């Protein structure tokens, strides 16, 4: 269980057994405070809940409005945290669609990729958006990229060994246009197929 105190600066994280006995607890900073003037506190929120897997709780800063770039992988089993100085655009999963094996950060020319095994590389591609979904199969990275507040998405395949785009798909979709929008695209695998699942507020 984790709790965010909106008037404080830290998440409180707890682990209990099935009898309600507290096994472990810790806290993570989500806001830092500066003092631009005497007796004045200015709060800078920067770390937000991003998502959860069987093994991790993921926190990250926002791409556009945070005063600090930070991503934290919080491991549930032993409360170990791993910090990265990036604003997360997407998580890279293995073929099971469950285990995190890498992180991605969007930049103006594509994506910076940080694999948890220490490998790093850049995907250079035009017309990428700040949100993305990834699956890695046999050294081929399948990437769905989209914008969380506008319609549409795209899909391409990237060879991480040769570091080049293999193909870009022609994604058939409804491109609705309106002023209030929420968009998310999730990738799954089934046998030899890549499945795109869109969650949209209009289409």
C-alpha positions, 0 to 999 in steps of 0.5 A: 500500500502506498499513500501520498500526502498532498500536504507533505513531500513523501509517499508512505509505502507499507507492506502487510501480511495477510493478518494485517501485521506490518512487515516493512515500511519506507518513504519516497520523496515526491516533492522538494521544497525551496525557500525563495523568500524568508518564511516562504515555502515553495513546493515543487512536485515532481514524482508521480505514480506511473504504473505497477507490475507484479514485481515493481511500483513505478514512479516518474516525473512528468515530461512537460511540467516537472522541475526534476527528471526522475524515475524510480523502480520500487521493488515490492519484494525487498523495498529496494529502489533504483533511480534514473534521471529521466522522465519516463515515456514508456516501459519496455516489457519482455515477451511475457508482457509482464516483466520490465526490462527497460525504460524509454525517454522521449526526445525531439529526435526519437527515444533514449532507451535504457535497458535494465541490463545496462545497455543504452541506445537511441532510436532516431525517428521522425514524428514520434510522440511523448508516450509509447508502449514497447515489447521486445522479442528476439532483439526486435523492439516493437514500439507503439507511440502516441500522444496522451491528449490527442488522437491517433497512434503509430507502430514500428519495429526497431532492430536493437542489434543493428540499431535501425528501423525495420518497418513502420505499420499502416495503422487503421484507426479512427482519428477523431478531433475534439478539444477534450481527449485521453489516449493510451495504447498498450501492446500485447503479443499472441503467438507471432502477432503484435496486438495494439489495444487503444483506450480512448475517451472518444473513439 
